[in-house]
């Protein structure tokens, strides 16, 4: 059964069904979340740049890790927002704001770490080329 036909309230019956739900989740992220698309676009730029610049295997793995860290933080941020919105609806709540702000702060922190990793990896590679 396709995951879009009827709401499922029970455990997945097989791998294909579980895969379908996971695919729906990725589709939701890519279609509905602007910031996730932006970070995915940056990943699509950074990783090929690392290959083109031949940064080396170990440094390339650092780039992959940095990109993953940011994407993972964005997913947790999105989950936090959805859960808070599900819980409190449209009303304002100070604790809900703090939860959303902390999740967004995690994305910011992860992005700053990723930028530092990118500067170190690409900076050292550029210096070697000069």
Secondary structure, 3 states (H helix, E strand, C coil): CCCCCCCCCCCCCCHHHHHHHHHHHHHHHHHHCHHHHHHHHHHHHHHHHHHHCCCCHHHHHHHHHHHHHHHHHHHHHHHHHHHHHHHHCCCCCHHHHHHHHHHHHHHHHHHHHHHHHHHHHHHHHHHHHC
